[in-house]
Amino acid sequence: MKLFECQGCGQIVYFENTRCERCGRSLGYLPEDETLTALEPQGGELWQPLGRQVANYRYCANSAHNACNWLVPDGGDAFCLACKLNRTIPNLADPERADRWRQLELGKRRLVYSLLRLGLPVRPKSEDPAGGLAFEFLDASGQPNGQIPTTGHKDGVVTIDAAEADPAEREQRRSSMREPLRTIAGHFRHEIGHYYWEMFRNDQWLADFRALFGDETRDYGQALQAHYQNGPPPNWRDQFVSAYASSHPWEDWAETWAHYLHIVDTMETAYAFGVQPKDWPVAAAELGSDPYDVQDFDSLIEAWLPLTYAVNSLNRSMGQPDLYPFVLSKTAVDKLRFVHDSVRRNSSA
């Protein structure tokens, strides 16, 4: 994520901020400009970006629930692009459910930020029923017999169990499922990978995919059942980014895709703060300041690895587990390169 600056006073502000703590100006995110802007009131609910004579804007309708700070043109849609992706949300009359939903919305907006930065198509299913994207945030109270919803993807619909927004619940699941990293961002990044797998698929791409990830036509249900019963193969680290990736080629792709988004977003944050690990390779400097625009994957991964050593060491100094608890094998790096190349071929950026 970028660092943003209040145009009114120069204070550093962050993606989710709605108010500058130094000068008190209201802030809003302009997705078309990829910037968080200070705002000048125009009366009523209308605003203009500070110092710019442009059309008036309003906050997305979900700002009424303190769930969104994105701006929409006055006279246009009530909801921003990120919020138009919603198909089902929790019951907001329940304060606890409403708070969980806000956490999920922040994770989703960060995801949409990344997808737009990569130049990937993001179309609401309400506007493109066949090929669009929708999110359903569900909890057990709305399911038959109180059944726990399954986080997953099907036909462009990403379902997220809203309980994942509860840190205690998420940690319990992380521990019981023996996952080194389980986060809201990780769920969004993984599930959206399934969506883009379907979008990227064509005969040549699929042949290249199978050569690297394996045959995705093998029975998915049986593969997952075997994974949960027997666990990953002993040598899974030689070929996969995570243990779960070894369960089926579809999950291998989604886990690798999520790792790719981890990399470019974290690299952007590191550059924004001027973080440069000791003996950072020349390739890192050659990336410039925007990892989202990098064409050469090798330079990206060459810069990423020493950064992971640095952030893991920082966490250990604070008595915390490794921030990035993964080791990337050569095969895993080749799969990440395939994701990178797939993104670049389908990017409009």
For each residue, the residues with C-beta under 8 A, 3 or more apart:
1: 14 15 110 113 265 268 269 272
2: 15 34 268 269 272
3: 12 14 272 273
4: 12 13 14 15 17 35 36
5: 10 11 12 13
6: 9 10 11 12 13 20 22 23 25 27 38
7: 37 38 49 50 51
8: 20 23 25 38 50
9: 6 20 22 23 25
10: 5 6
11: 5 6 20 21 22 23
12: 3 4 5 6
13: 4 5 6 17 20 27 36
14: 1 3 4 17 36
15: 1 2 4 29 36 109 110 113
16: 69 106 109
17: 4 13 14 20 27 36 69
18: 26 27 28 63 69
19: 24 25 26 27
20: 6 8 9 11 13 17 23 24 25 27 38
21: 11 24
22: 6 9 11
23: 6 8 9 11 20 38
24: 19 20 21
25: 6 8 9 19 20 38 39 50
26: 18 19 38 39 41 47
27: 6 13 17 18 19 20 36 37 38 39 69
28: 18 36 37 39 47 57 59 69 70 71
29: 15 35 36 37 69 70 71 109
30: 33 34 35 36 37 49 57 70 71
31: 34 70 71 80 81 82 112 113 116
32:
33: 30 37
34: 2 30 31 113 116 117
35: 4 29 30
36: 4 13 14 15 17 27 28 29 30 69
37: 7 27 28 29 30 33 49 50 71
38: 6 7 8 20 23 25 26 27 49 50
39: 25 26 27 28 47 48 49 50 57
40: 47 48 49 50 51
41: 26 46 47
42: 46 47 48 56
43: 46
44:
45: 58 59
46: 41 42 43 56 57 58 74
47: 26 28 39 40 41 42 56 57 58 59 71
48: 39 40 42 52 53 54 55 56 57
49: 7 30 37 38 39 40 52 54 57
50: 7 8 25 37 38 39 40
51: 7 40
52: 48 49
53: 48
54: 48 49
55: 48 73 74
56: 42 46 47 48 73 74
57: 28 30 39 46 47 48 49 71 72 73 74
58: 45 46 47 71 72 73 74
59: 28 45 47 63 68 69 70 71 72
60: 63 68 69 70 71 72 78 79 80 82 83
61: 64 68 78 79 83
62: 65 67 68 79 80 83 105
63: 18 59 60 66 67 68 69
64: 61
65: 62 68 92 98 101 102
66: 63 102
67: 62 63 83 101 102 105
68: 59 60 61 62 63 65 80 82 83 105 109
69: 16 17 18 27 28 29 36 59 60 63
70: 28 29 30 31 59 60 80 81 82 83 109
71: 28 29 30 31 37 47 57 58 59 60 80
72: 57 58 59 60 76 77 78 79 80
73: 55 56 57 58 76
74: 46 55 56 57 58
75:
76: 72 73
77: 72 80 84
78: 60 61 72
79: 60 61 62 72 83 84 86
80: 31 60 62 68 70 71 72 77 83 84
81: 31 70 84 85 112 122 124
82: 31 60 68 70 85 105 108 109 112
83: 60 61 62 67 68 70 79 80 86 105
84: 77 79 80 81 124 126 127
85: 81 82 108 112 122 124 125 133 134 135
86: 79 83 89 134 135 137
87: 125 126 134 135 136 157
88: 135 136 137 138
89: 86 92 101 137
90: 94 97 98 100 101 137 138 139 142 162
91: 94 97 141 142
92: 65 89 97 98 101
93: 98
94: 90 91 97 98
95: 98 99
96: 99 100
97: 90 91 92 94 100 101 139 141 162
98: 65 90 92 93 94 95 101 102
99: 95 96 102 103 165
100: 90 96 97 103 104 139 162 163 165 166
101: 65 67 89 90 92 97 98 104 105 137 162 165
102: 65 66 67 98 99 105 106
103: 99 100 106 107 165 184
104: 100 101 107 108 137 160 162 164 165 184
105: 62 67 68 82 83 101 102 108 109
106: 16 102 103 109 110 184
107: 103 104 110 111 184 185 187 188
108: 82 85 104 105 111 112 135 188
109: 15 16 29 68 70 82 105 106 112 113
110: 1 15 106 107 113 114 185 188 265
111: 107 108 114 115 185 188 189 192 261
112: 31 81 82 85 108 109 115 116 122
113: 1 15 31 34 109 110 116 117
114: 110 111 117 118 189 261 264 265 292
115: 111 112 118 120 122 192
116: 31 34 112 113 119 120 122
117: 34 113 114 264 292 349
118: 114 115 264 292 343 347 349
119: 116 347 348 349
120: 115 116 196 343 346 347 348
121: 199 346 348
122: 81 85 112 115 116 133
123: 127 128 131 132 133
124: 81 84 85 127 128 132 133 134
125: 85 87 128 129 132 133 134 156 157
126: 84 87 129 132 134
127: 84 123 124 132
128: 123 124 125 131 132
129: 125 126 132
130:
131: 123 128 156 199
132: 123 124 125 126 127 128 129 156
133: 85 122 123 124 125 156 157 158 192 195
134: 85 86 87 124 125 126 156 157 158
135: 85 86 87 88 108 157 158 159 160
136: 87 88 157 158 159 160
137: 86 88 89 90 101 104 160 162
138: 88 90 142 143 149 159 160 161 162
139: 90 97 100 142 143 149 161 162 163
140: 143 146 147 148 149 163
141: 91 97 146
142: 90 91 138 139
143: 138 139 140 146 147 148 149
144: 147
145:
146: 140 141 143
147: 140 143 144
148: 140 143 161 163
149: 138 139 140 143 159 160 161 162
150: 159 161
151: 159 160 161 164 187 191
152: 158 159 191 194
153: 156 157 158 159 191 192 194 195
154: 157 159
155:
156: 125 131 132 133 134 153 195 198
157: 87 125 133 134 135 136 153 154
158: 133 134 135 136 152 153 188 191 192 195
159: 135 136 138 149 150 151 152 153 154 191
160: 104 135 136 137 138 149 151 164 187 188 191
161: 138 139 148 149 150 151 164
162: 90 97 100 101 104 137 138 139 149 165
163: 100 139 140 148 166 169 170
164: 104 151 160 161 169 170 173 184 187
165: 99 100 101 103 104 162 170 184
166: 100 163 169 170
167: 170 171
168: 171 172
169: 163 164 166 172 173
170: 163 164 165 166 167 173 174 182 183 184
171: 167 168 174 175 182
172: 168 169 175 176
173: 164 169 170 176 177 179 182
174: 170 171 177 179 181 182
175: 171 172 178
176: 172 173
177: 173 174 182
178: 175 243
179: 173 174 182 242 243 244
180: 242 321 322 325 326
181: 174 186 324 325 326
182: 170 171 173 174 177 179 186 187
183: 170 186 187
184: 103 104 106 107 164 165 170 187 188
185: 107 110 111 188 189 262
186: 181 182 183 189 190 258 262
187: 107 151 160 164 182 183 184 190 191
188: 107 108 110 111 158 160 184 185 191 192
189: 111 114 185 186 192 193 257 258 261 262
190: 186 187 193 194 254 255 257 258
191: 151 152 153 158 159 160 187 188 194 195 254
192: 111 115 133 153 158 188 189 195 196 257
193: 189 190 196 197 253 254 255 256 257 258
194: 152 153 190 191 197 198 250 253 254
195: 133 153 156 158 191 192 198 199
196: 120 192 193 199 200 257 342 346
197: 193 194 200 201 250 253 254 257
198: 156 194 195 201
199: 121 131 195 196 346
200: 196 197 205 342 346
201: 197 198 205 206 209
202: 205 206
203: 206 207
204: 207 208
205: 200 201 202 208 209 342
206: 201 202 203 209 210
207: 203 204 210 211
208: 204 205 211 212 338
209: 201 205 206 212 213 216 249 253 338
210: 206 207 213 214 215 216 249
211: 207 208
212: 208 209 334 335 338
213: 209 210 216 249 252 253 335 338
214: 210 218 249 252
215: 210 218 249
216: 209 210 213 248 249 250
217:
218: 214 215 222 223 248 249
219: 222 223
220: 223 224 248 250
221: 224 225
222: 218 219 225 226
223: 218 219 220 226 227 247 248
224: 220 221 227 228 247 248 251
225: 221 222 228 229
226: 222 223 229 230 247
227: 223 224 230 231 232 244 246 247 248
228: 224 225
229: 225 226
230: 226 227
231: 227 243
232: 227 236 240 243 244 246 247
233: 236 246
234:
235: 238 239
236: 232 233 239 240 243 245 246
237: 240 327 329
238: 235 329 331
239: 235 236 246 329 331 332
240: 232 236 237 243 245 246 252 255 329 331 332
241: 245 255 256 259 326 328 332 335 336
242: 179 180 245 246 255 259 326
243: 178 179 231 232 236 240 246
244: 179 227 232 247 251 255
245: 236 240 241 242 251 252 255 256
246: 227 232 233 236 239 240 242 243 252
247: 223 224 226 227 232 244 251 252
248: 216 218 220 223 224 227 251 252
249: 209 210 213 214 215 216 218 252 253
250: 194 197 216 220 253 254
251: 224 244 245 247 248 254 255
252: 213 214 240 245 246 247 248 249 255 256 335
253: 193 194 197 209 213 249 250 256 257 335 339
254: 190 191 193 194 197 250 251 257 258
255: 190 193 240 241 242 244 245 251 252 258 259
256: 193 241 245 252 253 259 260 332 335 336 338 339
257: 189 190 192 193 196 197 253 254 260 261 339
258: 186 189 190 193 254 255 261 262
259: 241 242 255 256 262 263 326 336
260: 256 257 263 264 336 339 340 343
261: 111 114 189 257 258 264 265
262: 185 186 189 258 259 265 266 324
263: 259 260 266 267 291 300 301 304 336
264: 114 117 118 260 261 267 268 291 292 294 300
265: 1 110 114 261 262 268 269
266: 262 263 269 270 307 311
267: 263 264 270 271 287 291 300 303 304 307
268: 1 2 264 265 271 272 290 291 292
269: 1 2 265 266 272 273
270: 266 267 273 275 307
271: 267 268 274 275 287 289 290 291
272: 1 2 3 268 269 289
273: 3 269 270
274: 271
275: 270 271 307 310
276: 280 284
277: 280 306 307 309 310
278:
279: 306
280: 276 277 284 285 303 306 307
281: 284 302 303 306
282: 285 286
283: 286 287 298 299 302 303
284: 276 280 281 287 299 302 303 306
285: 280 282
286: 282 283 299
287: 267 271 283 284 290 291 294 299 300 303
288: 293
289: 271 272
290: 268 271 287 293 294
291: 263 264 267 268 271 287 294 300 303
292: 114 117 118 264 268 349
293: 288 290 349
294: 264 287 290 291 297 299 300
295: 344
296: 299 300
297: 294 300 301 336 337 340 341
298: 283 301 302 337
299: 283 284 286 287 294 296 302 303
300: 263 264 267 287 291 294 296 297 303 304 340
301: 263 297 298 304 305 328 333 336 337
302: 281 283 284 298 299 305
303: 267 280 281 283 284 287 291 299 300 306 307
304: 263 267 300 301 307 308
305: 301 302 308 309 328
306: 277 279 280 281 284 303 309 310
307: 266 267 270 275 277 280 303 304 310 311
308: 304 305 311 312 323 324 326
309: 277 305 306 312 313
310: 275 277 306 307 313 314
311: 266 307 308 314 315 323 324
312: 308 309 315 316 322 323 324 325
313: 309 310 316 317
314: 310 311 317 318 323
315: 311 312 318 320 321 322 323
316: 312 313 319 320 322
317: 313 314
318: 314 315
319: 316
320: 315 316 323
321: 180 315 325
322: 180 312 315 316 325
323: 308 311 312 314 315 320
324: 181 262 308 311 312
325: 180 181 312 321 322
326: 180 181 241 242 259 308
327: 237
328: 241 301 305 332 333 336
329: 237 238 239 240 332 333
330: 333 334
331: 238 239 240 334 335
332: 239 240 241 256 328 329 335 336
333: 301 328 329 330 336 337
334: 212 330 331 337 338
335: 212 213 241 252 253 256 331 332 338 339
336: 241 256 259 260 263 297 301 328 332 333 339 340
337: 297 298 301 333 334 340 341
338: 208 209 212 213 256 334 335 341 342
339: 253 256 257 260 335 336 342 343
340: 260 297 300 336 337 343 344
341: 297 337 338 344 345
342: 196 200 205 338 339 345 346
343: 118 120 260 339 340 346 347
344: 295 340 341 347
345: 341 342
346: 120 121 196 199 200 342 343
347: 118 119 120 343 344
348: 119 120 121
349: 117 118 119 292 293
